[in-house]
Amino acid sequence: MRKFLFLICLCLSFIISNNTYATLYDLHEVSDSRNPKNNQEPETVVVNIIPHQKNGLFDAKHPVKYNVEVFNNYRTEQDGKISVEVRNITGSIVGISEVDFKVKANNKKMIEWKIPVENPGFYDIIVKVNLTEYDDTIRNVFGYKPFEIATPIHKPADFDVFWQKAKDDLHAVNPEYRITPDDILSTPTHQVYLVEMNSLDNVKIYGWLTIPRAKGKYPVLYGLGGYKVEMKPLFFDDFAHFTINVRGIGESNHVINPDNQEILTLHLEDKNKYVYRGIYMDCVRGMDFLLANEKMGLDISRIGLFGGSQGGTLTWIVAGLTQKTIFCVLDNPTFCDFHTNFDICVNRQQPEAGFIIKFLKEFLKRNGNISKEKMLTTLSYFEAQNFISEVKCPSLVGIGLLDLMAPPTCTLSTYNRISNELKKKSELFSFPDMAHEVPMEHNTFKSTWFYEGAVKKLSK
């Protein structure tokens, strides 16, 4: 039988930057032979930190609260201290608290921490456990008033002119589409085609088109890939599917990058030569291909975009540059705000901060004549937040709050610039225990969004 012993309720000063506020915490000790943690190896301590809001997002109506659970599976009592630090996105401490802690053998104890914050933003909560035979540090992230986050925007005055020139240069290139059935990859239910086309600067790129064999006109899912990820055909019963391999992947890399440099910083010294000018136009050329091949059974009035990581960024950018899509589905979009991302990660150790800032820092070391400010000015032309005002379709966004490659601050600041009308049709889901990923159940939800958005609603 479970037995709870209420131990103590105390008031503890929680030191924060404005020197106001205190937090209450409750300690509970639990004896429970049915504790699932007891199934683990003996002589361990298990610590869980659990936000009161499952998605890790809080607001004035839902103040920031966390439970810290400690399961002592040692045969001896454990005592020591537990502390909580709260840090802002650049790592500065905005709150710190510490308690003496003791938990009996084979028992559980829980602390409830109320964390007073005032300013919208994402914060690290760092729990440090120092007990007799156990030490651990656990990081979690929470958002406070996340839909009010607005990082500084760095949109060049000639941004629209720059991208109109890129599109004009692209459209001056004859795509010379070549569509070849692939009998090896095709199945009894789907026909697969290899697609070749010329893109900006006459660079040849490749893609895969998959169409159900059953006669009909199919909505299209256009998939955009992560960083240097080679895309393959996907098979959907109710959709045609198209993926594109942008320059820098496969054969095209030998043409544009014979020295095999890191793609992220290839020609970063010049915005007109920077490789992502071509990559973004490759994705636009893929949309051109779909619009030019309606007769293959494509319903070009129902094109949805999806992608994760860099592919998530490309999803928003293609939607903004073409305005030919009915929805965007994206996870953990990188490149939303290079400036804020750099500030968040520049002092953090790799590999936690991810490859993006690592490669940018290496670029600056190799090119001493290029300042950080000049580099970020070039990258301003390629930030998703500067395209988002032109996105005219709803978005489903999934983010991991532990993500430093695509920090939630950057994603939310970009998402918050979507028009209010589109936000009513859009959805954002956050996962406090995830980094640069989303859970499998969210992938199932994405499939539901595909179907209800393109097949049911728009076919009526």
Residue pairs with C-beta under 8 A, 6 or more apart in sequence:
2 30
2 31
2 32
2 34
3 30
3 31
3 32
4 28
4 29
4 30
5 28
5 29
5 30
5 31
6 28
7 27
7 28
7 29
7 109
8 26
8 27
9 24
9 25
9 26
9 27
10 24
10 25
10 27
11 22
11 24
12 22
12 23
12 24
12 25
12 97
12 99
13 22
13 97
14 21
14 22
14 23
14 95
14 96
14 97
14 114
14 115
14 116
15 95
15 96
15 97
16 86
16 94
16 95
16 116
16 117
17 94
17 95
18 118
20 116
21 116
23 97
23 113
23 114
23 115
23 116
24 112
24 114
25 99
25 111
25 112
25 113
25 114
26 110
26 111
26 112
27 109
27 110
27 111
28 108
28 109
28 110
29 103
29 104
29 107
29 108
29 109
30 107
30 108
30 109
30 110
31 106
31 107
32 38
32 108
35 71
35 108
37 46
37 71
37 73
37 108
38 71
38 73
38 106
40 46
40 73
41 73
42 73
42 74
42 75
43 73
43 74
43 75
43 133
44 73
44 74
44 134
45 70
45 71
45 72
45 73
45 74
45 78
45 129
45 131
45 133
45 134
45 136
46 70
46 71
46 73
47 68
47 69
47 70
47 71
47 127
47 129
47 136
47 138
48 67
48 68
48 69
48 71
49 66
49 67
49 68
49 69
49 125
49 127
49 138
49 140
50 66
50 67
50 68
50 69
51 58
51 64
51 65
51 66
51 140
51 142
51 432
52 58
52 62
52 64
52 65
52 66
52 67
53 62
53 142
54 432
55 429
55 430
55 431
55 432
56 140
56 141
56 142
56 143
56 401
56 430
56 431
56 432
57 142
57 143
57 146
57 430
58 64
58 65
58 142
58 143
58 144
58 145
59 144
59 145
60 145
63 114
63 115
63 116
64 114
64 115
64 116
64 117
64 142
64 144
65 112
65 113
65 114
65 115
66 84
66 112
66 113
66 115
66 125
66 140
66 142
67 110
67 111
67 112
67 113
68 82
68 84
68 110
68 111
68 112
68 113
68 127
69 108
69 109
69 110
70 82
70 101
70 103
70 108
70 109
70 110
70 111
70 129
71 108
72 78
72 103
72 104
72 105
72 106
72 107
72 108
72 109
73 106
74 105
74 106
74 133
74 134
75 105
75 106
76 105
76 132
76 133
77 102
77 103
77 104
77 105
77 132
78 102
78 103
78 105
78 131
78 132
78 133
78 134
79 100
79 101
79 102
79 103
79 131
79 132
80 100
80 101
80 102
80 129
80 130
80 131
80 132
81 98
81 99
81 100
81 101
81 130
82 98
82 99
82 101
82 111
82 127
82 128
82 129
82 130
83 96
83 97
83 98
83 99
83 127
83 128
83 130
84 95
84 96
84 97
84 98
84 113
84 115
84 125
84 126
84 127
84 128
85 93
85 95
85 96
85 124
85 125
85 126
85 128
86 93
86 94
86 95
86 96
86 115
86 117
86 123
86 124
86 125
86 126
87 93
87 94
87 123
87 124
87 126
88 94
88 121
88 123
88 124
89 121
89 122
89 123
89 340
89 343
89 344
89 407
89 409
90 343
90 344
90 347
91 124
91 347
91 348
94 117
94 123
95 115
95 116
95 117
97 113
99 111
101 109
101 111
101 129
101 131
102 109
103 109
103 131
115 125
115 142
117 123
117 144
118 144
119 144
119 145
120 144
120 145
120 146
120 148
120 149
121 143
121 144
121 145
121 146
121 149
121 409
122 141
122 142
122 143
122 144
122 146
122 149
122 401
122 407
122 408
122 409
122 412
123 141
123 142
123 143
123 144
124 139
124 140
124 141
125 139
125 140
125 141
125 142
126 137
126 138
126 139
127 137
127 138
127 139
127 140
128 136
128 137
129 135
129 136
129 137
129 138
139 402
140 401
140 402
140 432
140 433
141 401
141 402
141 408
141 432
142 401
142 432
143 149
143 401
143 408
143 412
143 430
146 408
146 412
146 430
147 412
147 416
148 416
149 409
149 412
149 413
149 416
150 413
150 416
150 417
151 337
151 339
151 340
151 385
151 409
151 410
151 413
152 339
152 340
153 385
153 386
153 417
154 339
154 376
154 377
154 380
154 383
154 386
155 380
155 386
156 162
156 377
156 380
156 381
159 380
159 381
159 386
162 271
162 381
163 321
163 381
166 200
166 277
166 280
166 281
167 281
167 284
167 321
169 200
169 201
169 281
170 199
170 200
170 281
170 284
170 285
173 198
173 199
173 200
173 201
173 202
174 198
175 197
175 198
175 199
175 285
175 288
175 289
175 292
176 196
176 197
176 198
177 195
177 196
177 197
177 289
177 292
177 293
178 195
178 196
178 197
179 193
179 194
179 195
179 209
179 293
179 296
180 193
180 194
180 195
180 196
181 191
181 192
181 193
182 192
182 193
182 194
182 208
185 192
185 208
185 233
186 192
187 235
188 213
189 212
189 213
189 214
189 235
189 237
190 210
190 211
190 212
190 213
190 235
191 210
191 211
191 213
192 208
192 209
192 210
192 233
193 208
193 209
193 210
193 211
194 206
194 207
194 208
195 206
195 207
195 208
195 209
195 242
195 289
196 204
196 205
196 206
197 204
197 205
197 206
197 207
197 285
197 286
197 289
198 204
198 205
199 205
199 247
199 278
199 281
199 282
199 285
200 277
200 278
200 281
200 282
200 285
201 278
203 247
203 252
203 255
203 256
203 278
203 282
204 251
204 252
204 255
205 244
205 245
205 246
205 247
205 252
205 282
205 285
206 244
206 245
206 250
206 251
206 252
207 231
207 242
207 243
207 244
207 245
207 286
207 289
208 231
208 232
208 233
208 241
208 242
208 243
209 233
209 240
209 241
209 242
209 296
210 233
210 234
210 235
210 236
210 240
210 241
210 242
211 218
211 240
211 296
211 297
211 298
212 218
212 236
212 237
212 238
212 239
212 240
215 297
216 297
217 297
217 298
217 299
218 238
218 239
218 240
218 297
218 298
218 299
219 238
219 239
219 240
219 299
219 302
219 303
219 304
219 454
219 455
219 458
220 239
220 240
220 241
220 242
220 290
220 298
220 299
220 300
220 302
220 303
220 304
221 234
221 236
221 239
221 240
221 241
221 242
221 304
221 306
221 450
221 454
222 242
222 243
222 244
222 286
222 287
222 290
222 303
222 304
222 305
222 306
222 318
222 325
223 231
223 234
223 241
223 242
223 243
223 306
223 307
223 311
224 243
224 244
224 283
224 305
224 306
224 307
224 310
224 311
224 312
224 314
224 315
224 318
225 231
225 243
225 244
225 245
225 246
225 249
225 307
225 310
225 311
225 314
226 307
226 308
226 309
226 310
226 311
227 263
227 264
227 309
227 310
227 334
227 355
228 248
228 249
228 263
229 249
229 310
229 311
230 245
230 249
230 250
231 243
231 244
231 245
231 249
232 243
233 241
233 243
234 241
234 243
235 241
236 450
238 451
238 455
239 450
239 454
239 455
240 296
240 297
240 298
242 286
242 289
242 290
244 282
244 283
244 285
244 286
245 252
246 252
246 278
246 279
246 282
246 283
247 253
247 255
247 256
247 275
247 278
247 279
247 282
248 256
248 257
248 263
248 266
248 275
248 279
253 260
253 263
256 266
256 275
256 278
257 263
257 266
257 275
262 359
262 362
263 275
264 355
264 356
264 359
264 360
265 359
265 360
265 362
265 363
266 274
266 275
267 273
267 274
267 275
268 274
268 363
268 375
268 378
268 379
269 367
269 370
269 378
270 378
271 277
271 378
271 381
274 378
274 381
274 382
276 382
277 381
277 382
279 314
280 314
280 317
280 318
280 321
280 382
283 314
283 317
283 318
284 318
284 321
284 322
286 318
287 303
287 318
287 322
287 324
290 298
290 300
290 303
291 300
291 324
294 300
300 324
301 326
301 458
302 326
302 454
302 458
302 459
303 324
303 325
303 326
304 325
304 326
304 327
304 328
304 329
304 450
304 453
304 454
305 315
305 318
305 319
305 325
305 327
305 328
305 329
305 330
306 315
306 328
306 329
306 330
306 446
306 450
307 313
307 314
307 315
307 330
307 331
308 330
308 331
308 332
308 438
309 331
309 332
309 333
309 334
309 405
309 406
309 436
310 334
310 335
311 330
312 330
312 331
312 332
312 333
312 334
312 397
312 406
313 330
313 333
313 334
313 335
313 336
313 384
315 328
315 329
315 330
315 333
316 328
316 330
316 333
316 384
316 387
316 388
316 391
316 395
316 414
317 384
317 387
318 325
319 325
319 328
319 390
319 391
319 392
319 393
320 387
320 388
320 389
320 390
320 391
321 387
321 390
323 390
323 392
325 393
326 393
326 453
326 454
326 458
327 393
327 394
327 395
327 396
327 449
327 453
327 454
328 391
328 393
328 394
328 395
328 396
329 395
329 396
329 446
329 449
329 450
330 395
330 396
330 397
330 398
331 397
331 398
331 399
331 437
331 438
331 442
332 398
332 399
332 400
332 403
332 405
332 406
332 411
332 436
332 437
332 438
333 384
333 397
333 406
333 411
333 414
334 356
334 405
334 406
335 356
335 382
335 383
335 384
336 383
336 384
336 385
336 406
336 410
336 411
336 413
336 414
337 383
337 384
337 385
337 409
337 410
337 413
337 414
338 360
338 376
338 379
338 380
338 382
338 383
339 376
339 379
339 380
339 383
340 407
340 409
340 410
340 413
341 356
341 357
341 407
341 410
342 357
342 360
342 372
342 376
344 353
344 404
344 407
344 409
344 410
345 353
345 354
345 356
345 357
345 404
345 407
346 357
346 361
348 404
350 358
351 358
352 404
353 404
353 405
354 404
354 405
354 436
355 405
356 405
360 375
363 370
363 375
364 370
364 371
364 372
364 375
380 386
384 414
385 410
385 413
385 414
385 417
388 414
388 415
388 417
388 418
389 417
389 419
391 418
391 422
392 422
393 422
394 422
394 425
394 426
394 453
395 415
395 418
395 422
395 426
395 427
396 426
396 427
396 428
396 429
396 445
396 446
396 449
397 411
397 415
397 426
397 427
397 428
397 429
398 428
398 429
398 430
398 431
398 438
398 442
398 446
399 406
399 408
399 411
399 412
399 428
399 429
399 430
399 431
399 438
400 408
400 430
400 431
400 433
400 434
400 435
400 436
400 437
400 438
401 408
401 430
401 431
401 432
401 434
402 432
402 433
402 434
402 435
403 434
403 435
403 436
404 435
405 435
405 436
406 436
408 430
412 428
415 426
415 428
418 426
427 449
429 438
429 442
429 445
431 438
431 439
431 442
